[in-house]
Amino acid sequence: MPWNDRVKRRLKLRDLDILMAVVQTGSMGNAARSLNMSQPAVSKAIADLEHATGVRLLDRSRQGVKPTPYGLALLKRGVVIFDELRHGIQDIDFLADPTAGELRIGTTDPVAVAIVAPIIEQFNRQYPRMAFHVFSGDTASQLYQTMLERNAEFVISRIASPAPDEYSVETLFQDSLVVAAGADNRWLRRREIKLVELIDEPWTLQPLDSFFGTLVAEAFRASGLAFPRLTVGATSIHLRSEMLANGRFLTVVPGFSLKLPRKHPSLRALPVALPNTRHPVAIITLKNRSLSPLAQLFIDRVRAIVKPLTKASRG
């Protein structure tokens, strides 16, 4: 279908928004109720959109409606259109008042605690009207979807495999995993430890079927050991922290989480090697998607806070 002034004039953002609501809710009636419109008005908007594009966008049945391949193609671009418009309004707001704004970030829990949280605290002190939405995931591949769905402008994460072609990757530093314990743990008195000596200690780790669990399992395999028996297996970083506070449990954490300056560091690294755990920690963005001024400002702060780790990686 040729892109020309006639098509440009007949395609309306309002109709595209209605199409997205119909697909999300599963029927014309549900969309009408969610948009506070009449059902005939919703039906007319869809008909106008199908007439403008010259193809059927929805398959109708007694069970509801589903997008056709043409509808899916338009919906995919529609998400981008509304995201860019939202960014345009946010850019205007930021230019009008640089002390306000909204930023959406995707990251993993360790990065959120050690890097994202301190920067948000800095921003909040300087610009208390700024708002941040942080989406947490287990792996970079899970977080990629938050960018595709326009729920995050960028992602900060450990990368264990190359990113797909549609993403740009800026490596911040290289990081290895470390065995860690609470400040009162008896193993901290040792200057050198072999991993095999710790195999029967009480461990609190992420489960073996998680991304982080597979990294830990690989490190133990490379040392000729099986994955340790979990006394407490949990995805919750808060639960694992509570277990470590009593001084008996051991865990595995990213090395950067113990190297970056933080107000209340509760863990200490043990002098034991974990092979095959060195990976880049990176900022990931969608190619051909411009970042908001606030996102660029935040990323500059990220680069500044991890600069000592960046220098150490290069050294």
N, C-alpha and C positions, 0 to 999 in steps of 0.2 A: 504493500500500500504506500503510495508516494506521500512524502511529508511536504505539505504545501500550505499556503495561507488558509485555504478553505478548511482543511482538517484542523489546523491550529486554532481557528476561530470556533470550531464546533466542539472541540474537546474542552470540557469544563472541569476544574478541580473539584467542584462540589459533586459532580456526577462520579468522578473517580473515588472520592471519599465514600460515597454511598455504596459503590461497588465493593469496596474493601469491607464496609460494615456488613453487607449481605453475605459475603464469603465467611467472615469471622463468626457471624451469628447463625449461619446455616439456612436462613430463609428470609423472604421479603418481609414477612410479618414481624419477625424478631428484629430485623434491621430498622423497620419503621418505629417500633417501640423504643429501641435504644437511641434513635436519632430524634425522637419526639416528632415524627412526621406521620402522614397518612400513608397507608400501603399503596394506594394508586400513585402517589407522588414518587415513591421509591421505584415502582414498576416503570413509570415514565422516564425517570432518570437513567435506569438501566437500558431501556429501549433507545433513548437518545444516544447513549454511549455506544451501543451496538450499531446504530445507524451511522454514527460518525466514523466508526472504525471499519464498518462494512463486514463484520464477522460476528458470530455468536459467541458471547463471552461467558454465558452460564448454561449449564444443563439443568433443566427443571424436572422434578419428579415428585411423587407423593411424599417421599422421604425428605425433600428439601431441595436445595440447589448446590451444585458443585461447579467450580470454574473449569472451563474448557482449556485446552492448551493455549488458545489465544488469550483467554482471561488470565491465566497464570503468568503469561508474558507481560501483560499490562500491569498486573498486580506487583510483579517483581520490580518494575520500573517505578510504579506508584509509590512504593516504600521509599525509594531513593528521592523522588520528587519532594515528598512531604518532609523527609529528613533534611534536604537541602534548604527548603523554605524555613524550617524550624531553626536551622543554623543561621540563616540570613537574619531572622528576627533577633536571635541571640547576639549576633555580631553587632547589630544596630544598638541593642541594649548595652553591650559592652563598650561600644564607642561612645555612647551617650553617658554611661556611668561605669568606668572601669572597676569600681569597687563592688559591682554586682555581677551576677552571671550564674550559669548552671553548667556542670560538667559531669559526663558519664564515663566511668572508667571500668574496664574489665581486668581482673587480676587474680592471682592465687592468694590463699590465706597468708603464707609467710611473707610475700611481697607486700600485701596489704598492711600487715603489722609493722614490718621493719622499714618500709619505704613510703608507702602511700599515706599512712596515718600521720607520721611526723610532718609531711608536707601540707596535708590538709590542716593540721594544727597551726602551721605557719600562716597559711592563707586566712584561716578563721580569725587570727589575731589582727591581721592587717585589713582584711576585707570581710567583716562579719556577715555581710548580706549575701555572700556567695553560697551556693548550694552544690553538694556533691552526691552523686549516686554511684556506689561501688558495687559491681557485680563480681562475685567470687566463683571460681571454678577450680576443678582439680588439675586440669591440663590446659595448655595453650590451645590445643585442637578444640576443646569444649568452648573456650572463650572466643574463638574465631567467629562462632555463630552469633555472638552478641554484637559483633561489628556488622555482619551481614544483615542482621535484623535492625541495625541502626540503634541498638540499645547501649552501645559504647562507642566512643570516638576512637579510642586506642586501647591496647592491652599491654600490660607489663607482666612477663611470665618467663619461667625457665623453658627452654626449647630443647627437646631431646631428638627431634627430627626436623628436616627442612620444612619451612612453611610453604603452603600452596602458592602458585604463581600470582594470585590476585592480591597478595599481601606484601608489604614492604617491611623489612626487618632491620632495626638498628641495634646491634649488639652493644650492651652497656658494659658487661664484664663477664668473665668466666668464673663459675662457682662450683665447688665440690661439696658433697654432703659430709657431715661430721656426726660422730656419736656425741651425745650431750647428756648431761645429768644436772640435777638440782645442786645448789651451792654446797649442800652438806653431804653429798655422796662420797662414800669412802674411796672410790676409785680416783677421785681427783688428787689424792695424795701421791699417786704414782706418776713417774716421769715418762714411762714408756709402757705401752700395753699392746698385746696382740689380740686381734679380734676374737680368736678362739677362746680366750680367757673369759670373755663376756657372754658366751653363748647361753649359759644357764642362769644368767641374771634375770630379774623381772623386767620385761620390756613393755613399753606402751608405744605402739606404732600405728600408722594407717594400715588398713587391711591389705592383704596380698593382692587382691583384685583391683586396687586403686593404682593410679599412675605412680604415685610416690612409693607405694608398696612394691611395685615392680622394680623401681630403681634400687631400693634397699635390698631386695632379693638378689638382684644382679651383682651387687657389691659383695654379698655373702657367698654367692656361687663362685665369683672370681677369687675368693679367698679359700675355696674348697669346703665351704660350710653350707648347711641348709638354712633356710629362713628360720630365725629364732622362734621358739614357742611364745606366742603372745599371751601375756598376763592380762593386758588390756588392749584390745584392738578397737580403735575409734577414729572416725573421720574428724571429730570435733577437736580443734586445737585447744579449746578451753578445758575439755575434760583431760586431755593429755597433760596440759600444764598443771592441773590440780594434782594429778598422780605424781608428777615429777617433784612437786613442792615438798613431799615428805622425805626426799633425799634417798629413796631406795631404788626408784625406777630409772631405766635408761631409755633413750629415744634416739632418733636420727632426725636432724634438721638441716636446712641449707646453711652452708658456712656463713653466708652474708648476714644471716639473722643474728649472729653473735659478734660480727665484726663492726657493724654500723653502730654509731653512738645512740644509745637509748636511755631514757631516764631510769627505768626499772628492769635491768637485765636480770633474769631469774635463773638462767642456765649457764653452764660452763662446758666448753668442748673438752673431750678426753683425748689424750695423746695416742690415738689409734687410727690407722689408715683404713679408708674405705675406697677400694679401687673402682675404676670405671664409673665414677659418679660426676665427672667434670662436664658441665654443659654451659652454654651461654644463657645469660639472663638478658632479655631484650625488650625493646619497645616495638610493638607490631601495629601497623596501620593498614588501612585499605588503600591500595593504589588508586590514583585518580580521585581521591576524596580529600578535599581541602579541610584542614583542621581549623577549629575556631581559635580566636586569639587567646582565650582562656586555656585551651588545651595546649597550645604552643608555650604559654607561660608556665604551665604545670610541668611540661616535659623538660623545660629548661631547669626547673628546680630539681627534677629527678636526676638529670645529668650532674648537677652540682653536688647533690647529697651522696651519689655513688662514685664521685671522682676518685677518692682514695682506692676503691676497689678496681676501677678502670686502670689506674696507673699500675697497681699490683699485677693485674692480668697481663698487661703489656710487658712488664718487667720479667 
